[in-house]
Amino acid sequence: MEKQRLNPTIVYILAILGFLCCCFGGLGFILAGIAFYIAHSKMKQAEQNPEEYDNIPAMKTAKTIALIVLIINLAYFAMTLYRIYTVGWDEIMEQSRQMQEEWMKSMGNQ
């Protein structure tokens, strides 16, 4: 009987995209959460019948990476919510506008 191959590629892709989306207020937790869910589900299947699956260590690694990215995103998301709550959305947008103007001025001076 041929072993089923666990394919961690989609988990890696979602985790990496989730990590890149961390810059957007921690919203990458959505992609990282999906990656972790997929890896966790596949690992449960593999643990029930380990003799039927191949490539279990690679899926364990992918699950760990997805979990780390998920934690980073959730921390950044919590920090973003806290900042919005304490500073206020309007002040954050004003700071963003000022930073953009300064950046544009510095680009014009070069």
MOPAC internal coordinates of N, CA, C and O (Angstrom, degrees):
PM7 1SCF
backbone

  N    0.0000 0     0.00 0     0.00 0    0    0    0
  C    1.4472 1     0.00 0     0.00 0    1    0    0
  C    1.5269 1   109.50 1     0.00 0    2    1    0
  O    1.2310 1   121.49 1   -47.05 1    3    2    1
  N    1.3275 1   114.75 1   132.95 1    3    2    1
  C    1.4613 1   120.34 1  -178.96 1    5    3    2
  C    1.5301 1   110.59 1   -81.10 1    6    5    3
  O    1.2310 1   120.86 1   -42.22 1    7    6    5
  N    1.3144 1   115.97 1   137.78 1    7    6    5
  C    1.4636 1   120.75 1  -179.99 1    9    7    6
  C    1.5243 1   110.34 1   -77.01 1   10    9    7
  O    1.2310 1   121.46 1   -35.77 1   11   10    9
  N    1.3447 1   114.82 1   144.23 1   11   10    9
  C    1.4639 1   120.03 1   174.15 1   13   11   10
  C    1.5143 1   107.97 1   -77.69 1   14   13   11
  O    1.2310 1   121.10 1   -39.81 1   15   14   13
  N    1.3014 1   115.50 1   140.19 1   15   14   13
  C    1.4624 1   120.05 1  -177.51 1   17   15   14
  C    1.5253 1   109.70 1   -98.70 1   18   17   15
  O    1.2310 1   121.01 1   -56.66 1   19   18   17
  N    1.3330 1   115.68 1   123.34 1   19   18   17
  C    1.4616 1   120.21 1   173.05 1   21   19   18
  C    1.5256 1   107.30 1   -75.78 1   22   21   19
  O    1.2310 1   120.37 1   -52.19 1   23   22   21
  N    1.3094 1   116.91 1   127.81 1   23   22   21
  C    1.4537 1   121.02 1  -177.74 1   25   23   22
  C    1.5240 1   109.47 1  -109.94 1   26   25   23
  O    1.2310 1   120.05 1   -79.77 1   27   26   25
  N    1.3338 1   117.51 1   100.23 1   27   26   25
  C    1.4568 1   120.22 1  -176.93 1   29   27   26
  C    1.5364 1   114.01 1   -81.30 1   30   29   27
  O    1.2310 1   119.72 1  -177.21 1   31   30   29
  N    1.3257 1   118.13 1     2.79 1   31   30   29
  C    1.4621 1   121.18 1  -174.86 1   33   31   30
  C    1.5216 1   112.42 1   -58.13 1   34   33   31
  O    1.2310 1   119.57 1   133.22 1   35   34   33
  N    1.3244 1   118.43 1   -46.78 1   35   34   33
  C    1.4633 1   120.90 1  -178.52 1   37   35   34
  C    1.5301 1   110.88 1   -63.79 1   38   37   35
  O    1.2310 1   120.75 1   145.42 1   39   38   37
  N    1.3227 1   116.18 1   -34.58 1   39   38   37
  C    1.4656 1   120.31 1   178.29 1   41   39   38
  C    1.5236 1   109.43 1   -66.06 1   42   41   39
  O    1.2310 1   120.44 1   135.15 1   43   42   41
  N    1.3349 1   116.76 1   -44.85 1   43   42   41
  C    1.4651 1   120.55 1   177.72 1   45   43   42
  C    1.5314 1   111.34 1   -61.16 1   46   45   43
  O    1.2310 1   120.42 1   135.14 1   47   46   45
  N    1.3131 1   116.80 1   -44.86 1   47   46   45
  C    1.4633 1   120.53 1  -178.42 1   49   47   46
  C    1.5269 1   110.73 1   -62.40 1   50   49   47
  O    1.2310 1   120.24 1   131.92 1   51   50   49
  N    1.3283 1   117.14 1   -48.08 1   51   50   49
  C    1.4638 1   120.16 1   179.32 1   53   51   50
  C    1.5273 1   111.77 1   -63.30 1   54   53   51
  O    1.2310 1   120.17 1   140.69 1   55   54   53
  N    1.3208 1   117.27 1   -39.31 1   55   54   53
  C    1.4605 1   120.71 1   179.39 1   57   55   54
  C    1.5323 1   110.95 1   -65.17 1   58   57   55
  O    1.2310 1   120.25 1   136.79 1   59   58   57
  N    1.3180 1   117.12 1   -43.21 1   59   58   57
  C    1.4650 1   120.47 1   179.36 1   61   59   58
  C    1.5212 1   110.60 1   -65.84 1   62   61   59
  O    1.2310 1   120.10 1   136.35 1   63   62   61
  N    1.3234 1   117.42 1   -43.65 1   63   62   61
  C    1.4687 1   120.06 1   176.61 1   65   63   62
  C    1.5288 1   110.91 1   -62.77 1   66   65   63
  O    1.2310 1   120.77 1   141.63 1   67   66   65
  N    1.3167 1   116.14 1   -38.37 1   67   66   65
  C    1.4613 1   120.56 1   176.51 1   69   67   66
  C    1.5134 1   111.50 1   -62.89 1   70   69   67
  O    1.2310 1   120.56 1   140.46 1   71   70   69
  N    1.3420 1   116.54 1   -39.54 1   71   70   69
  C    1.4592 1   120.51 1   177.91 1   73   71   70
  C    1.5223 1   111.02 1   -64.83 1   74   73   71
  O    1.2310 1   120.67 1   138.90 1   75   74   73
  N    1.3264 1   116.32 1   -41.10 1   75   74   73
  C    1.4679 1   120.11 1   178.31 1   77   75   74
  C    1.5243 1   111.40 1   -65.97 1   78   77   75
  O    1.2310 1   120.06 1   146.97 1   79   78   77
  N    1.3266 1   117.48 1   -33.03 1   79   78   77
  C    1.4677 1   121.88 1   179.64 1   81   79   78
  C    1.5229 1   112.20 1   -78.72 1   82   81   79
  O    1.2310 1   120.12 1   176.09 1   83   82   81
  N    1.3165 1   117.38 1    -3.91 1   83   82   81
  C    1.4625 1   121.55 1   176.84 1   85   83   82
  C    1.5241 1   110.06 1   -56.98 1   86   85   83
  O    1.2310 1   120.31 1   148.81 1   87   86   85
  N    1.3158 1   117.01 1   -31.19 1   87   86   85
  C    1.4711 1   122.68 1  -178.97 1   89   87   86
  C    1.5262 1   112.04 1   -64.57 1   90   89   87
  O    1.2310 1   119.76 1   160.33 1   91   90   89
  N    1.2911 1   118.07 1   -19.67 1   91   90   89
  C    1.4617 1   122.16 1  -176.98 1   93   91   90
  C    1.5223 1   110.80 1   -97.53 1   94   93   91
  O    1.2310 1   120.94 1  -123.68 1   95   94   93
  N    1.3110 1   115.82 1    56.32 1   95   94   93
  C    1.4591 1   121.32 1   176.25 1   97   95   94
  C    1.5112 1   114.52 1    71.09 1   98   97   95
  O    1.2310 1   120.17 1  -160.99 1   99   98   97
  N    1.3126 1   117.27 1    19.01 1   99   98   97
  C    1.4556 1   120.39 1   179.44 1  101   99   98
  C    1.5118 1   113.82 1    82.47 1  102  101   99
  O    1.2310 1   120.35 1  -164.98 1  103  102  101
  N    1.3313 1   116.93 1    15.02 1  103  102  101
  C    1.4698 1   119.60 1  -178.19 1  105  103  102
  C    1.5275 1   113.44 1   -71.04 1  106  105  103
  O    1.2310 1   120.71 1   173.13 1  107  106  105
  N    1.3230 1   116.24 1    -6.87 1  107  106  105
  C    1.4574 1   120.11 1   175.77 1  109  107  106
  C    1.5146 1   112.92 1   -66.99 1  110  109  107
  O    1.2310 1   120.36 1   171.84 1  111  110  109
  N    1.3480 1   116.91 1    -8.16 1  111  110  109
  C    1.4706 1   119.20 1   178.40 1  113  111  110
  C    1.5275 1   110.61 1   -61.97 1  114  113  111
  O    1.2310 1   120.19 1   156.15 1  115  114  113
  N    1.3117 1   117.24 1   -23.85 1  115  114  113
  C    1.4690 1   120.47 1   179.12 1  117  115  114
  C    1.5302 1   109.44 1   -66.25 1  118  117  115
  O    1.2310 1   120.71 1   127.36 1  119  118  117
  N    1.3342 1   116.25 1   -52.64 1  119  118  117
  C    1.4678 1   120.26 1  -179.81 1  121  119  118
  C    1.5288 1   111.33 1   -66.69 1  122  121  119
  O    1.2310 1   120.72 1   138.64 1  123  122  121
  N    1.3287 1   116.23 1   -41.36 1  123  122  121
  C    1.4676 1   119.78 1   179.49 1  125  123  122
  C    1.5261 1   110.59 1   -65.50 1  126  125  123
  O    1.2310 1   120.34 1   143.71 1  127  126  125
  N    1.3188 1   116.96 1   -36.29 1  127  126  125
  C    1.4608 1   120.62 1   177.78 1  129  127  126
  C    1.5165 1   111.83 1   -65.20 1  130  129  127
  O    1.2310 1   120.99 1   139.18 1  131  130  129
  N    1.3216 1   115.72 1   -40.82 1  131  130  129
  C    1.4663 1   120.05 1   177.14 1  133  131  130
  C    1.5263 1   109.96 1   -64.19 1  134  133  131
  O    1.2310 1   120.45 1   136.36 1  135  134  133
  N    1.3346 1   116.75 1   -43.64 1  135  134  133
  C    1.4701 1   121.00 1   179.09 1  137  135  134
  C    1.5212 1   110.70 1   -60.65 1  138  137  135
  O    1.2310 1   120.61 1   135.29 1  139  138  137
  N    1.3324 1   116.44 1   -44.71 1  139  138  137
  C    1.4655 1   119.84 1  -179.87 1  141  139  138
  C    1.5240 1   110.52 1   -64.88 1  142  141  139
  O    1.2310 1   119.90 1   138.78 1  143  142  141
  N    1.3253 1   117.80 1   -41.22 1  143  142  141
  C    1.4656 1   121.59 1   179.35 1  145  143  142
  C    1.5347 1   111.02 1   -61.24 1  146  145  143
  O    1.2310 1   120.79 1   134.78 1  147  146  145
  N    1.3323 1   116.09 1   -45.22 1  147  146  145
  C    1.4681 1   120.05 1   179.46 1  149  147  146
  C    1.5212 1   110.20 1   -61.64 1  150  149  147
  O    1.2310 1   120.73 1   132.35 1  151  150  149
  N    1.3401 1   116.21 1   -47.65 1  151  150  149
  C    1.4694 1   120.02 1  -178.99 1  153  151  150
  C    1.5277 1   111.03 1   -63.15 1  154  153  151
  O    1.2310 1   120.66 1   137.70 1  155  154  153
  N    1.3246 1   116.34 1   -42.30 1  155  154  153
  C    1.4677 1   120.22 1  -179.86 1  157  155  154
  C    1.5334 1   110.83 1   -63.15 1  158  157  155
  O    1.2310 1   120.43 1   137.03 1  159  158  157
  N    1.3252 1   116.79 1   -42.97 1  159  158  157
  C    1.4671 1   120.94 1   179.11 1  161  159  158
  C    1.5233 1   111.40 1   -62.99 1  162  161  159
  O    1.2310 1   120.69 1   134.96 1  163  162  161
  N    1.3198 1   116.29 1   -45.04 1  163  162  161
  C    1.4699 1   120.24 1  -179.87 1  165  163  162
  C    1.5341 1   110.79 1   -64.89 1  166  165  163
  O    1.2310 1   120.80 1   141.68 1  167  166  165
  N    1.3352 1   116.07 1   -38.32 1  167  166  165
  C    1.4686 1   119.35 1   179.56 1  169  167  166
  C    1.5220 1   111.05 1   -67.07 1  170  169  167
  O    1.2310 1   119.97 1   143.63 1  171  170  169
  N    1.3305 1   117.65 1   -36.37 1  171  170  169
  C    1.4701 1   120.58 1   176.67 1  173  171  170
  C    1.5287 1   110.64 1   -61.51 1  174  173  171
  O    1.2310 1   121.12 1   135.77 1  175  174  173
  N    1.3411 1   115.47 1   -44.23 1  175  174  173
  C    1.4582 1   119.84 1   178.18 1  177  175  174
  C    1.5268 1   110.67 1   -61.28 1  178  177  175
  O    1.2310 1   121.13 1   136.66 1  179  178  177
  N    1.3241 1   115.44 1   -43.34 1  179  178  177
  C    1.4666 1   120.12 1  -177.56 1  181  179  178
  C    1.5259 1   111.29 1   -68.87 1  182  181  179
  O    1.2310 1   119.82 1   145.48 1  183  182  181
  N    1.3197 1   117.94 1   -34.52 1  183  182  181
  C    1.4656 1   120.47 1   179.96 1  185  183  182
  C    1.5254 1   111.93 1   -70.05 1  186  185  183
  O    1.2310 1   120.36 1   150.84 1  187  186  185
  N    1.3293 1   116.91 1   -29.16 1  187  186  185
  C    1.4648 1   120.02 1   178.76 1  189  187  186
  C    1.5231 1   111.42 1   -70.71 1  190  189  187
  O    1.2310 1   120.51 1   143.05 1  191  190  189
  N    1.3283 1   116.64 1   -36.95 1  191  190  189
  C    1.4673 1   121.95 1   179.46 1  193  191  190
  C    1.5278 1   109.84 1  -136.79 1  194  193  191
  O    1.2310 1   119.74 1  -107.78 1  195  194  193
  N    1.3239 1   118.10 1    72.22 1  195  194  193
  C    1.4669 1   119.90 1  -174.82 1  197  195  194
  C    1.5324 1   113.78 1   -63.48 1  198  197  195
  O    1.2310 1   120.31 1   155.03 1  199  198  197
  N    1.3201 1   117.01 1   -24.97 1  199  198  197
  C    1.4665 1   118.98 1  -179.62 1  201  199  198
  C    1.5275 1   112.47 1   -73.06 1  202  201  199
  O    1.2310 1   120.14 1   163.54 1  203  202  201
  N    1.3253 1   117.35 1   -16.46 1  203  202  201
  C    1.4625 1   120.87 1  -179.35 1  205  203  202
  C    1.5225 1   113.27 1   -90.52 1  206  205  203
  O    1.2310 1   119.95 1   171.90 1  207  206  205
  N    1.3344 1   117.71 1    -8.10 1  207  206  205
  C    1.4619 1   120.60 1  -174.36 1  209  207  206
  C    1.5088 1   111.77 1  -119.18 1  210  209  207
  O    1.2310 1   122.01 1   -32.20 1  211  210  209
  N    1.3127 1   113.76 1   147.80 1  211  210  209
  C    1.4471 1   122.41 1   177.34 1  213  211  210
  C    1.5383 1   107.92 1  -117.54 1  214  213  211
  O    1.2310 1   119.79 1   -24.26 1  215  214  213
  N    1.3001 1   118.00 1   155.74 1  215  214  213
  C    1.4609 1   122.65 1   174.02 1  217  215  214
  C    1.5330 1   113.35 1    73.40 1  218  217  215
  O    1.2310 1   120.00 1  -148.48 1  219  218  217
  N    1.3120 1   117.60 1    31.52 1  219  218  217
  C    1.4683 1   121.93 1   179.93 1  221  219  218
  C    1.5257 1   112.23 1   -64.24 1  222  221  219
  O    1.2310 1   118.60 1   137.91 1  223  222  221
  N    1.3387 1   120.27 1   -42.09 1  223  222  221
  C    1.4716 1   119.42 1   179.87 1  225  223  222
  C    1.5355 1   113.24 1   -60.26 1  226  225  223
  O    1.2310 1   120.10 1   143.99 1  227  226  225
  N    1.3245 1   117.41 1   -36.01 1  227  226  225
  C    1.4695 1   120.37 1   179.09 1  229  227  226
  C    1.5281 1   110.36 1   -65.68 1  230  229  227
  O    1.2310 1   120.18 1   141.92 1  231  230  229
  N    1.3177 1   117.26 1   -38.08 1  231  230  229
  C    1.4614 1   120.19 1   178.81 1  233  231  230
  C    1.5317 1   110.11 1   -70.50 1  234  233  231
  O    1.2310 1   119.83 1   144.69 1  235  234  233
  N    1.3284 1   117.92 1   -35.31 1  235  234  233
  C    1.4662 1   120.55 1   176.07 1  237  235  234
  C    1.5266 1   110.26 1   -61.49 1  238  237  235
  O    1.2310 1   120.60 1   137.13 1  239  238  237
  N    1.3168 1   116.46 1   -42.87 1  239  238  237
  C    1.4633 1   121.01 1   178.47 1  241  239  238
  C    1.5239 1   110.85 1   -63.91 1  242  241  239
  O    1.2310 1   120.45 1   136.46 1  243  242  241
  N    1.3193 1   116.74 1   -43.54 1  243  242  241
  C    1.4613 1   120.88 1   178.77 1  245  243  242
  C    1.5237 1   110.88 1   -62.27 1  246  245  243
  O    1.2310 1   120.41 1   140.60 1  247  246  245
  N    1.3258 1   116.82 1   -39.40 1  247  246  245
  C    1.4646 1   121.26 1   178.27 1  249  247  246
  C    1.5268 1   110.60 1   -63.79 1  250  249  247
  O    1.2310 1   120.59 1   138.18 1  251  250  249
  N    1.3183 1   116.47 1   -41.82 1  251  250  249
  C    1.4684 1   120.88 1   178.85 1  253  251  250
  C    1.5216 1   111.06 1   -63.75 1  254  253  251
  O    1.2310 1   120.29 1   135.55 1  255  254  253
  N    1.3142 1   117.05 1   -44.45 1  255  254  253
  C    1.4657 1   120.89 1   178.69 1  257  255  254
  C    1.5218 1   110.47 1   -62.65 1  258  257  255
  O    1.2310 1   120.33 1   136.17 1  259  258  257
  N    1.3289 1   116.98 1   -43.83 1  259  258  257
  C    1.4609 1   120.83 1   178.38 1  261  259  258
  C    1.5273 1   110.80 1   -61.07 1  262  261  259
  O    1.2310 1   120.07 1   140.15 1  263  262  261
  N    1.3285 1   117.48 1   -39.85 1  263  262  261
  C    1.4643 1   121.05 1   178.93 1  265  263  262
  C    1.5315 1   111.22 1   -65.17 1  266  265  263
  O    1.2310 1   120.12 1   136.88 1  267  266  265
  N    1.3271 1   117.37 1   -43.12 1  267  266  265
  C    1.4631 1   121.05 1   178.81 1  269  267  266
  C    1.5233 1   110.77 1   -62.31 1  270  269  267
  O    1.2310 1   120.31 1   134.56 1  271  270  269
  N    1.3188 1   117.02 1   -45.44 1  271  270  269
  C    1.4685 1   121.08 1   178.99 1  273  271  270
  C    1.5238 1   110.03 1   -64.04 1  274  273  271
  O    1.2310 1   120.27 1   141.06 1  275  274  273
  N    1.3221 1   117.09 1   -38.94 1  275  274  273
  C    1.4645 1   121.02 1   177.98 1  277  275  274
  C    1.5299 1   110.65 1   -61.61 1  278  277  275
  O    1.2310 1   120.07 1   134.99 1  279  278  277
  N    1.3236 1   117.47 1   -45.01 1  279  278  277
  C    1.4651 1   121.26 1   179.71 1  281  279  278
  C    1.5279 1   111.05 1   -63.69 1  282  281  279
  O    1.2310 1   120.29 1   136.16 1  283  282  281
  N    1.3265 1   117.04 1   -43.84 1  283  282  281
  C    1.4700 1   120.53 1   178.55 1  285  283  282
  C    1.5289 1   110.15 1   -59.64 1  286  285  283
  O    1.2310 1   120.58 1   133.74 1  287  286  285
  N    1.3246 1   116.50 1   -46.26 1  287  286  285
  C    1.4644 1   120.59 1  -178.97 1  289  287  286
  C    1.5216 1   111.87 1   -65.15 1  290  289  287
  O    1.2310 1   120.29 1   137.72 1  291  290  289
  N    1.3226 1   117.05 1   -42.28 1  291  290  289
  C    1.4626 1   119.20 1   179.78 1  293  291  290
  C    1.5274 1   111.28 1   -64.45 1  294  293  291
  O    1.2310 1   120.40 1   142.05 1  295  294  293
  N    1.3340 1   116.84 1   -37.95 1  295  294  293
  C    1.4681 1   119.97 1   177.10 1  297  295  294
  C    1.5278 1   110.44 1   -64.75 1  298  297  295
  O    1.2310 1   120.62 1   136.02 1  299  298  297
  N    1.3222 1   116.42 1   -43.98 1  299  298  297
  C    1.4656 1   119.95 1   179.78 1  301  299  298
  C    1.5300 1   110.88 1   -67.48 1  302  301  299
  O    1.2310 1   120.37 1   142.85 1  303  302  301
  N    1.3125 1   116.91 1   -37.15 1  303  302  301
  C    1.4659 1   120.86 1   177.95 1  305  303  302
  C    1.5310 1   110.73 1   -64.73 1  306  305  303
  O    1.2310 1   120.79 1   137.16 1  307  306  305
  N    1.3398 1   116.09 1   -42.84 1  307  306  305
  C    1.4672 1   120.28 1   177.67 1  309  307  306
  C    1.5309 1   110.36 1   -63.13 1  310  309  307
  O    1.2310 1   120.63 1   138.64 1  311  310  309
  N    1.3391 1   116.41 1   -41.36 1  311  310  309
  C    1.4603 1   120.29 1   178.07 1  313  311  310
  C    1.5336 1   110.76 1   -63.10 1  314  313  311
  O    1.2310 1   120.37 1   139.61 1  315  314  313
  N    1.3119 1   116.90 1   -40.39 1  315  314  313
  C    1.4650 1   120.90 1   178.89 1  317  315  314
  C    1.5206 1   110.90 1   -64.22 1  318  317  315
  O    1.2310 1   120.30 1   135.38 1  319  318  317
  N    1.3298 1   117.03 1   -44.62 1  319  318  317
  C    1.4662 1   120.24 1   178.03 1  321  319  318
  C    1.5258 1   111.16 1   -62.18 1  322  321  319
  O    1.2310 1   120.73 1   138.65 1  323  322  321
  N    1.3263 1   116.20 1   -41.35 1  323  322  321
  C    1.4613 1   120.62 1   178.61 1  325  323  322
  C    1.5275 1   110.59 1   -62.83 1  326  325  323
  O    1.2310 1   120.82 1   137.00 1  327  326  325
  N    1.3109 1   116.03 1   -43.00 1  327  326  325
  C    1.4742 1   120.30 1   179.37 1  329  327  326
  C    1.5238 1   110.97 1   -63.94 1  330  329  327
  O    1.2310 1   120.08 1   137.55 1  331  330  329
  N    1.3107 1   117.44 1   -42.45 1  331  330  329
  C    1.4691 1   120.32 1   177.84 1  333  331  330
  C    1.5225 1   109.78 1   -63.08 1  334  333  331
  O    1.2310 1   120.53 1   139.35 1  335  334  333
  N    1.3163 1   116.59 1   -40.65 1  335  334  333
  C    1.4639 1   121.11 1  -178.86 1  337  335  334
  C    1.5244 1   111.75 1   -66.89 1  338  337  335
  O    1.2310 1   119.92 1   137.50 1  339  338  337
  N    1.3411 1   117.75 1   -42.50 1  339  338  337
  C    1.4597 1   120.72 1  -174.97 1  341  339  338
  C    1.5252 1   112.91 1   -84.87 1  342  341  339
  O    1.2310 1   119.74 1   138.98 1  343  342  341
  N    1.3204 1   118.10 1   -41.02 1  343  342  341
  C    1.4657 1   121.39 1  -176.27 1  345  343  342
  C    1.5247 1   111.13 1   -91.03 1  346  345  343
  O    1.2310 1   120.30 1   140.37 1  347  346  345
  N    1.2989 1   117.04 1   -39.63 1  347  346  345
  C    1.4593 1   121.77 1  -178.01 1  349  347  346
  C    1.5148 1   111.07 1   101.47 1  350  349  347
  O    1.2310 1   121.24 1   -34.81 1  351  350  349
  N    1.2991 1   115.24 1   145.19 1  351  350  349
  C    1.4652 1   122.13 1  -177.16 1  353  351  350
  C    1.5187 1   111.96 1   -62.61 1  354  353  351
  O    1.2310 1   120.27 1   136.91 1  355  354  353
  N    1.3411 1   117.10 1   -43.09 1  355  354  353
  C    1.4659 1   120.35 1  -177.83 1  357  355  354
  C    1.5289 1   111.32 1   -61.68 1  358  357  355
  O    1.2310 1   120.18 1   137.34 1  359  358  357
  N    1.3232 1   117.26 1   -42.66 1  359  358  357
  C    1.4685 1   120.97 1   179.01 1  361  359  358
  C    1.5284 1   110.94 1   -65.29 1  362  361  359
  O    1.2310 1   119.95 1   140.91 1  363  362  361
  N    1.3099 1   117.70 1   -39.09 1  363  362  361
  C    1.4633 1   121.03 1   178.15 1  365  363  362
  C    1.5235 1   109.85 1   -63.67 1  366  365  363
  O    1.2310 1   120.01 1   137.37 1  367  366  365
  N    1.3163 1   117.60 1   -42.63 1  367  366  365
  C    1.4700 1   121.09 1   178.74 1  369  367  366
  C    1.5330 1   110.91 1   -65.95 1  370  369  367
  O    1.2310 1   120.08 1   142.38 1  371  370  369
  N    1.3145 1   117.46 1   -37.62 1  371  370  369
  C    1.4679 1   121.19 1   177.69 1  373  371  370
  C    1.5330 1   110.08 1   -65.27 1  374  373  371
  O    1.2310 1   119.89 1   136.57 1  375  374  373
  N    1.3139 1   117.82 1   -43.43 1  375  374  373
  C    1.4642 1   121.11 1   177.50 1  377  375  374
  C    1.5255 1   110.50 1   -62.61 1  378  377  375
  O    1.2310 1   120.47 1   139.73 1  379  378  377
  N    1.3035 1   116.70 1   -40.27 1  379  378  377
  C    1.4579 1   121.55 1   178.23 1  381  379  378
  C    1.5262 1   110.64 1   -63.12 1  382  381  379
  O    1.2310 1   120.65 1   137.12 1  383  382  381
  N    1.3269 1   116.35 1   -42.88 1  383  382  381
  C    1.4740 1   121.00 1   179.38 1  385  383  382
  C    1.5251 1   110.18 1   -63.35 1  386  385  383
  O    1.2310 1   120.20 1   136.54 1  387  386  385
  N    1.3359 1   117.21 1   -43.46 1  387  386  385
  C    1.4600 1   121.21 1   179.62 1  389  387  386
  C    1.5267 1   111.42 1   -63.71 1  390  389  387
  O    1.2310 1   120.64 1   137.75 1  391  390  389
  N    1.3236 1   116.37 1   -42.25 1  391  390  389
  C    1.4601 1   119.76 1   178.42 1  393  391  390
  C    1.5233 1   110.76 1   -63.18 1  394  393  391
  O    1.2310 1   120.47 1   140.98 1  395  394  393
  N    1.3232 1   116.70 1   -39.02 1  395  394  393
  C    1.4554 1   120.57 1   179.56 1  397  395  394
  C    1.5224 1   110.56 1   -66.26 1  398  397  395
  O    1.2310 1   119.94 1   138.89 1  399  398  397
  N    1.3363 1   117.72 1   -41.11 1  399  398  397
  C    1.4671 1   121.32 1   178.17 1  401  399  398
  C    1.5310 1   110.69 1   -63.02 1  402  401  399
  O    1.2310 1   120.44 1   136.24 1  403  402  401
  N    1.3365 1   116.77 1   -43.76 1  403  402  401
  C    1.4634 1   120.56 1   178.68 1  405  403  402
  C    1.5181 1   110.89 1   -62.56 1  406  405  403
  O    1.2310 1   120.56 1   140.04 1  407  406  405
  N    1.3059 1   116.54 1   -39.96 1  407  406  405
  C    1.4529 1   120.65 1   179.37 1  409  407  406
  C    1.5264 1   110.55 1   -64.94 1  410  409  407
  O    1.2310 1   120.85 1   137.76 1  411  410  409
  N    1.3418 1   115.98 1   -42.24 1  411  410  409
  C    1.4623 1   120.39 1   179.52 1  413  411  410
  C    1.5361 1   110.38 1   -64.74 1  414  413  411
  O    1.2310 1   120.04 1   140.90 1  415  414  413
  N    1.3315 1   117.53 1   -39.10 1  415  414  413
  C    1.4611 1   120.77 1   178.06 1  417  415  414
  C    1.5213 1   110.37 1   -64.87 1  418  417  415
  O    1.2310 1   120.45 1   137.20 1  419  418  417
  N    1.3237 1   116.74 1   -42.80 1  419  418  417
  C    1.4589 1   119.17 1  -179.24 1  421  419  418
  C    1.5212 1   111.10 1   -67.56 1  422  421  419
  O    1.2310 1   119.86 1   147.76 1  423  422  421
  N    1.3193 1   117.87 1   -32.24 1  423  422  421
  C    1.4648 1   120.60 1   177.34 1  425  423  422
  C    1.5251 1   110.17 1   -71.14 1  426  425  423
  O    1.2310 1   120.12 1   147.56 1  427  426  425
  N    1.3265 1   117.38 1   -32.44 1  427  426  425
  C    1.4664 1   121.56 1   179.69 1  429  427  426
  C    1.5077 1   112.04 1   -73.91 1  430  429  427
  O    1.2310 1   119.43 1   154.53 1  431  430  429
  N    1.3221 1   118.70 1   -25.47 1  431  430  429
  C    1.4541 1   122.70 1  -178.64 1  433  431  430
  C    1.5210 1   112.38 1   -81.71 1  434  433  431
  O    1.2310 1   119.42 1   171.42 1  435  434  433
  N    1.2930 1   118.71 1    -8.58 1  435  434  433
  C    1.4720 1   121.04 1  -176.52 1  437  435  434
  C    1.4834 1   111.51 1   -88.37 1  438  437  435
  O    1.2310 1   120.10 1   180.00 1  439  438  437

